[in-house]
């Protein structure tokens, strides 16, 4: 209990929030590593998942290959990358985190595309839409909640795993933990862990909010609750107007 109280005192000490090793600097480093890794993972995994989910072939093989990254210890990948010409750079950490973050994004994107109502897809094709239009206007919006769930999982996993970058001279909040370990300062070690946990909770809440915002069914429900007309309401009004016009004639 005393260690936790000392950790909170460490966090509340203004001296630990200034300088090149201060909490704000480490926070920005951690956010950069997480954001860059997540963005690259999404840029690679989402298009592959969309394409495989659309054609309905090769998804299982691609997911199994991507899951190999989970079986390989991230720390081992970091060590190997630091022995390459990249050396002690952020990009060594980012590459390792991208490999770790891709599986949930790819899996959820593929599954989300495959779970889209086939009747909706067939109706879009029957209207003469091209494959690209079907993906953009039908499959992607309906699969977006599950895709965002994969992005959320990847974000939290990457953020937590980025902490170990400090073990091989990387940046981020993990440096606070390793510095405390080197000094035998239990309060600093626990304080670093608390900061990582708080950051993870904030990212989790932000991504969950974004997931709700992109859900088309939730948007329709919000419109109904607020009394604003939805697309279905407009179609119903148009149909009623057409019926009234025919009846008048």
C-alpha positions in Angstrom: 0.0 0.0 0.0 2.8 2.4 0.8 4.4 1.7 -2.6 1.2 2.9 -4.3 1.0 6.0 -2.2 4.7 6.7 -3.0 3.9 6.2 -6.7 1.1 8.8 -6.6 3.4 11.2 -4.8 5.9 10.6 -7.6 3.3 11.3 -10.2 2.3 14.5 -8.3 5.8 15.8 -8.1 6.2 18.7 -10.5 9.9 17.8 -11.0 9.0 14.6 -12.8 6.9 16.6 -15.3 9.7 18.7 -16.6 12.9 18.2 -18.6 13.8 15.9 -21.4 12.9 12.8 -19.3 9.7 14.2 -17.9 6.3 12.5 -18.2 5.0 14.8 -21.0 8.0 14.0 -23.2 7.6 10.2 -22.6 3.9 10.5 -23.2 4.4 12.1 -26.6 7.0 9.5 -27.5 4.6 6.7 -26.5 1.7 8.3 -28.4 3.9 8.6 -31.5 5.0 5.0 -31.4 1.4 3.8 -30.9 -0.2 6.1 -33.5 2.4 5.5 -36.2 2.3 1.7 -35.7 -1.5 1.6 -35.6 -1.8 3.7 -38.8 0.6 1.6 -40.7 -1.1 -1.6 -39.5 -4.5 -0.3 -40.7 -3.2 0.9 -44.0 -1.8 -2.6 -44.7 -4.4 -4.8 -43.1 -7.7 -3.1 -43.9 -7.4 -3.1 -47.7 -6.3 -6.7 -47.7 -9.3 -7.7 -45.4 -11.7 -5.7 -47.5 -10.6 -7.4 -50.7 -10.5 -10.9 -49.3 -13.8 -10.4 -47.6 -15.4 -9.1 -50.8 -14.2 -12.0 -53.0 -14.8 -14.5 -50.2 -11.6 -16.5 -50.9 -8.2 -16.8 -49.2 -9.3 -15.2 -46.0 -8.5 -18.1 -43.7 -5.0 -18.5 -45.1 -4.2 -14.8 -44.8 -5.5 -14.7 -41.2 -3.5 -17.7 -40.2 -0.3 -16.2 -41.8 -0.9 -12.9 -40.0 -1.5 -14.7 -36.7 2.0 -16.0 -36.9 3.0 -12.6 -35.7 1.3 -13.2 -32.4 3.3 -16.4 -31.8 6.6 -14.6 -32.2 7.6 -12.6 -29.1 7.6 -8.9 -29.8 10.7 -8.4 -27.7 12.6 -11.0 -29.8 11.6 -9.1 -33.0 12.8 -5.8 -31.4 16.2 -7.3 -30.6 16.6 -8.7 -34.2 15.5 -5.3 -35.7 18.0 -3.4 -33.6 20.7 -5.6 -35.1 19.7 -4.4 -38.6 20.8 -1.1 -40.2 17.8 0.5 -38.6 19.6 0.1 -35.2 18.3 2.1 -32.2 15.6 4.0 -34.0 11.9 4.4 -33.5 11.3 2.6 -36.8 12.6 -0.7 -35.4 10.0 -0.5 -32.6 7.3 0.6 -35.1 7.9 -2.4 -37.4 7.7 -4.8 -34.5 4.5 -3.2 -33.3 2.9 -3.2 -36.8 3.5 -7.0 -37.0 1.8 -7.3 -33.6 -1.1 -5.0 -34.4 -2.1 -6.3 -37.9 -3.8 -9.6 -36.9 -6.8 -8.2 -35.1 -7.4 -5.6 -37.8 -7.1 -8.0 -40.6 -9.3 -10.7 -38.9 -12.0 -8.3 -37.9 -12.1 -6.6 -41.4 -12.4 -9.9 -43.1 -15.1 -11.3 -40.7 -17.0 -8.0 -40.9 -17.1 -8.1 -44.7 -18.2 -11.7 -44.7 -21.0 -11.1 -42.2 -22.6 -8.3 -44.3 -26.1 -9.3 -45.3 -25.8 -11.1 -48.7 -29.3 -9.8 -49.7 -28.1 -6.2 -49.4 -25.1 -7.1 -51.5 -27.2 -8.9 -54.2 -29.6 -5.9 -54.3 -26.7 -3.5 -54.9 -25.4 -5.6 -57.7 -28.9 -5.9 -59.1 -29.0 -2.1 -59.3 -26.0 -2.2 -61.5 -23.3 -1.2 -59.0 -19.7 -2.1 -59.8 -17.6 -4.1 -57.4 -16.0 -1.0 -56.1 -19.3 0.7 -55.5 -20.7 -2.3 -53.7 -17.7 -2.3 -51.3 -17.8 1.5 -50.7 -21.6 2.0 -50.3 -22.8 -1.3 -48.9 -20.2 -3.7 -47.5 -17.8 -1.2 -45.9 -20.4 0.9 -44.0 -22.1 -2.3 -42.6 -18.7 -3.9 -41.7 -17.4 -0.7 -40.2 -18.4 -1.5 -36.5 -16.5 -4.8 -36.6 -13.6 -3.2 -38.4 -13.4 -0.5 -35.7 -13.5 -3.1 -33.0 -10.4 -4.7 -34.5 -8.7 -1.3 -34.7 -9.6 -0.7 -31.0 -8.1 -4.0 -30.0 -5.0 -3.4 -32.0 -4.6 0.1 -30.5 -4.8 -1.1 -26.9 -2.4 -4.0 -27.6 0.1 -1.8 -29.4 0.0 0.8 -26.7 0.6 -1.8 -24.0 3.3 -3.6 -25.9 5.1 -0.3 -26.8 6.2 -0.2 -23.2 8.8 -2.9 -23.8 10.6 -0.8 -26.3 12.4 0.8 -23.4 14.1 -2.5 -22.7 16.1 -2.0 -25.9 16.7 1.8 -25.5 13.4 2.8 -27.1 11.3 5.7 -26.0 7.9 6.0 -24.4 6.5 5.6 -20.9 8.4 2.4 -20.5 11.5 4.5 -20.0 10.0 5.6 -16.7 9.6 2.0 -15.6 13.1 0.9 -16.7 14.7 4.0 -15.1 12.9 3.1 -11.8 14.1 -0.5 -12.1 17.7 0.6 -12.7 17.6 2.8 -9.5 15.7 0.3 -7.5 12.9 2.9 -7.1 9.7 1.0 -6.7 7.6 4.1 -6.6 8.8 5.2 -10.0 8.3 1.7 -11.4 4.7 1.6 -10.2 4.1 5.2 -11.3 5.2 4.3 -14.8 2.8 1.3 -14.9 0.0 3.5 -13.6 0.6 6.1 -16.4 0.6 3.3 -19.1 -2.7 1.9 -17.6 -4.3 5.3 -17.6 -3.2 6.0 -21.2 -4.6 2.6 -22.3 -8.0 3.3 -20.6 -8.2 6.7 -22.4 -7.4 5.1 -25.8 -9.9 2.4 -25.1 -12.6 4.9 -24.3 -11.8 7.1 -27.3 -11.8 4.1 -29.7 -15.1 2.8 -28.2 -16.7 6.2 -28.8 -15.4 6.2 -32.4 -16.7 2.7 -32.9 -20.2 3.8 -31.9 -20.0 6.9 -34.1 -19.3 4.9 -37.3 -22.1 2.3 -36.7 -24.8 3.1 -39.3 -27.5 1.3 -37.3 -26.7 3.5 -34.3 -26.9 6.6 -36.5 -30.3 5.6 -37.7 -31.5 5.0 -34.2 -30.2 8.4 -33.0 -32.1 10.0 -35.9 -35.3 8.3 -34.9 -34.9 9.2 -31.3 -34.2 12.8 -32.1 -37.1 13.0 -34.5 -35.0 13.7 -37.6 -36.0 11.9 -40.8 -34.0 8.9 -41.8 -33.4 7.6 -45.3 -36.2 5.0 -44.8 -38.6 7.7 -43.7 -37.8 9.8 -46.8 -38.4 6.8 -49.0 -41.7 6.1 -47.2 -42.8 9.7 -47.7 -41.9 9.6 -51.4 -43.9 6.3 -51.8 -46.9 7.8 -50.0 -46.7 10.9 -52.2 -46.6 8.8 -55.4 -49.6 6.7 -54.2 -51.6 9.9 -53.4 -50.7 11.3 -56.8 -52.0 8.2 -58.6 -55.1 8.2 -56.5 -55.8 11.8 -57.3 -55.6 11.1 -61.0 
